[in-house]
Structure formats: C-alpha cells, structure tokens
Amino acid sequence: MPPSTDYIRHAARLTRQIQLATAMGDAPKLDSDYFKALAKALDEIAEAVEKIRTTID
C-alpha cells in the first residue's frame, strides 16, 4: 500500500495560498491549522522515507 499523501497535498495547497496572498501584498497568516497540516505532512514524508529505507535494506 502506498503511503498517504493527503496532508502533504493539503499543506502544499495552504502554502500556495499563503504565497499568493503574500505576493498580492497581504501579510502571511500562519495560523495553528497551517502548522498542524505542516506537521502531519512532515510525518507522512518521514513515514514514506522509512518505508523506502526498510525496502532497500
């Protein structure tokens, strides 16, 4: 089963929205939901890397 990428994609969408708002002159709004999604995305990435490492070894 491939690793989940839901939170990775969600964090990417949020980051693009923040980048677009900043480019339009707005102050970036890095709220707790953003950091929660980012932390979960990093967890998914770490899990995928671990799966790859155990498969290779």
C-alpha positions in Angstrom: 0.0 0.0 0.0 1.5 3.4 -1.0 1.9 6.0 1.8 -0.8 8.6 2.2 -0.2 12.0 0.8 -3.4 13.8 1.9 -1.7 16.0 4.5 1.3 16.6 2.1 -1.1 17.9 -0.6 -3.1 19.9 1.9 0.0 21.6 3.3 1.1 22.3 -0.2 -2.3 24.0 -1.0 -2.2 26.0 2.1 1.4 27.1 1.4 0.5 28.2 -2.2 -2.5 30.2 -0.8 -0.2 31.9 1.7 2.4 32.6 -1.0 -0.2 34.1 -3.3 -1.7 36.3 -0.6 1.8 37.5 0.3 2.6 38.2 -3.4 -0.6 40.3 -3.5 0.6 42.4 -0.6 -1.2 40.7 2.3 0.6 39.7 5.5 1.0 36.0 5.7 -1.5 34.3 8.0 0.4 31.3 9.5 -2.3 30.0 11.9 -2.4 26.9 14.0 -4.2 25.0 11.3 -1.4 25.6 8.9 1.2 24.3 11.3 -0.9 21.3 12.2 -1.2 20.4 8.5 2.5 21.0 8.0 3.4 18.8 11.0 1.2 16.0 9.7 2.6 16.3 6.2 6.2 16.0 7.6 5.1 12.9 9.5 3.7 11.4 6.2 7.0 12.2 4.5 9.1 10.7 7.3 6.9 7.5 7.2 7.4 7.2 3.4 11.1 7.6 3.7 11.2 4.9 6.4 9.3 2.5 4.2 11.7 3.2 1.4 14.7 2.7 3.6 13.4 -0.6 5.0 12.6 -1.8 1.5 16.1 -1.0 0.2 17.9 -2.5 3.2 
